[in-house]
């Protein structure tokens, strides 16, 4: 029960941190941060993973090992069952809402693929936290019931250790995904292909030398393009085409906020 109480407290703090990250990420770009503050969200998502591991998992494991070494009989267990039942009902509602939102944003993908492709940590962080909470409540219930039924209070401590393991695995998964976003992930392959298709509509482009994309936030993508253009194209005509290319890309992919295009001769190997 103490492990679940700690877990609930950590979850509450995590939601506050995510809301703080979302607010900070909305700040407009300035001279010190010309590409905006979108990565604030990724930073705070990483902090959330650290808190889950250090506080949630760490303290649960410590308390569990302590209770295994010094078992204590649980008294008035029915109160614990009532608390866990109410908690399960509330967490079930929260999990259902998070899962529906997750599937709405990723209708045609499996969960693991969608998490890996997702650029918005708030969605999968909440889903994973709620999933860990549900599993933790079930584990606490089974540990209490088994300990009371078999008269083995050591099972209560063992359940706490299991809760710590669940939180630890959740934290590691969130940390890995958040780190990938924090250091910079490219746009989705389908979006990159869309950009290539748009460039293919312009006959004056002879070759796409390089196409680079990076997320600075869930809805903030930077695109840099190096193109080999026909020598016969005048500077004025090419400037108009660059403007048209930018409009086409931003229209097809609204999350693209900034585009840099350079004209460069294709490198040929000798």
N, C-alpha and C positions, 0 to 999 in steps of 0.2 A: 504494500500500500504506500509506503514511503517512497519507493522507487517511482510509482505512478504519479505521486504528488510532485516529485521533482521533475518528472517528465512533463507534466502539465504546466508547471511554472516555466520551464525552459521553452515550451511551445508558445506560451503567451509572450515571453520576451522576444522570441524569434519573429512572431507576427509583427510586433512593434518595430523591430529592426528592418523587416522587409518593407513595411509602410514608409519608414524613414528613407530607405534606399530608393523607393519609387518616387518620393517627393524630391530628393536630391537629384535624381536622374532627369527631372523635368526642367532643371535650371538651363537657361539659354547659354549658348556658346559665348565666350569672351576672349580677350586677348591672351589670357593665360591658358585657356582650354579651348582652342579654336574648333575642336571637333565635338564640343559639348561635354556633358557630364553623364552620358548614358551608362558608362561602365561603373558608376556608383552602385547601380543595382546589382551588378555582378560581384562587386566587392562585398557588399553586405550579405549577399547569398552565401559567399564563402565564409564569412564570419558566423553565419547561422550554422553551417556545417561544423565549424570548430566548436561552437557552444554545445551542440548536440553530442559531440564526441567527448569533450572535456567534462561538461557538467552532467548531462543526461546519462551517458554511458558510463563515465568514470565513477560517479557517485553511486549509481545503481550497482555496478560491479563491486564496489567497496562494501556497500551495505549488505549485499548478498553474501559475500565471503565472510563478513563479520557474523551474520546470522547462521551461516553454516557451521562456523567454529563455535558459536555460542547460541544454540537454538533456544527460542523462546516460544512457549505455547501461546497461540492467538486466542484471546478471549472476546466474547461478544462478536463472533465472526459474522453473524447475520447483518450487523451494521455495515461491515465491509462489503457484503454482497449487494446491499441496497445501493451503496455509493458506486460500486462498479457497474451495476445495472443502469443507473442513471447516466453515468459517464459514457457507457457503451451506446446508449440511445442518442446522446448529444453528438458523440464522435461519429456515429453512423450517419447522422444527418449531414454533418460537415464533410465526411468522406464522400457521400453520394453527390453533393454539390460540386466538390473538387473534381471528382471523376467525370461528371457530366461536362464540366467546362473543359477538362483536358481532352475528352473525346470530341467535343465540338470544334476545338481548334485543330485536332488531328484525327479527322474522321476515317481516313483510309490507312492508318498506320497502326502497327502493334505498339504496345506500351514502351518497350525498350528502344525501339527504333525512333519513336516519337520523342522520347526523353533526349536521346542523343542528337536529334535534329533540332529540338526546340532551342530558341534563342531567348526565351523568357523564363528565367528561373523561378519567378513567383508561382507559376502554375505547377511545375513538377515538384518544387520544394514543399508546397502545401499538401499536394497529393501524397507524397512520400511520408511527410510528418504524420498526416492523418492515418495512413496505412500502418505506420509504426505504432501509433497510439492504439489503434484497434487491436493489433497483435499483442501489445503490452497489456491491455485490459484483459484479454482472453487468457494470457499467460498468468497474470496475477490471480484471476478467478480459479484457474486450474490448480495453481500452487496452493492457494488457501484451502480449496475443497479437498485436494488430495492429502494435504497435511492434516486436516481435521479428521478425514475419514480413516486414514491409516495411523493416526496418532503419531505422525512423524513431522514435527515442526521444522525439521531441516529442509523440507520441500518448499517451505515459504522462502527461505534464503536462496534455494536453487532457482526458484522462479524469478527472483530479483536479478540473479546472474544472467538468466536467459533474456530478461528485459534489457539488461546492459548490452548483451551481444546484439540484440535486434537494433538498438539505437546506434551501436558502433558501426554495424554494417550500413545502416541508413546514412550515417554521417559520412562514411568513406565514399559511398556512391555520390552523394550530393557534392562533396568536396571535389571529386574528380570532374564532374560535369561543370561545376562552377569555375574551376580552375581553367578548363578549356575555353570557357567564354571570356574569362578575365584576361587571358593572354592573347585572345583574338581568334575568332573563328570566321571562316569565309561564309558567304551567302549559300543558300541551299543549291545543290547541283542543278535542279530544275530552273532556278532563277538565273544561274550563270548561263545556262543553255539558252534561256530566253534572250539574254543580252546578246549572245552570239548570233541568234537568229535575226535580231533587229539589225545588227551590224551587217549581216549578210544581205540585207535589202538595199544597201548602198553600193552601187556598182563602181564608184570611184575608189572604194577600199580594196586594195589588192591582197592584203594579208593582215590578220590579227596577230601582232607580235606577242602581245601579253595582255591578259585580262586578270586583274586582281580585285578581290572584294574582301571587306572586313566589316564585322558588326561592331558598332560602338554603342549599341543598345538593341533591344528587341525590335524596334521599328526605326533603326538608324543605321543605314548601310553606306559605306564609302566605296566607290568604284573608280578604279584607275585603269586606263586603257592606252595601249601603245599600238598605233596603226601605221601600216605602210600604205601610202596613198599614191595614186597615179601622178606622175610628174606633170601631166597636162592640166591638172586642176589648179585654177588660180587661187590666190590667197583669199580673195573675197568670197568666192564660191565655196571654198572649204570651210570658212568661218560660218557660213549659213548652214552648211551640212552638220557641223559640230553642234550648233544650237538645236537643229532638228533631231539629231541623235539623242541629245540630252532629254528633250521633251518626250521622245518615244520611250526611252528607258524609264523615266520617272512615271510616265503614264501607265506602263505595263507593270512596274514594280514600285508602288507608292512608298515603300519603306526606304528606297534609295534617296538619300538626302543630298549627297554631294558626288559629283562626277568630275574627274580630271582626265582629259584626253590629250595625248601628244602624238604628233606625226613624226615618225622615225622610219628610216629605211630599214628594210628587213635584213638581218644579218645572214650572210651566206658563208658556209664553211668552205675553206680552200681545199 
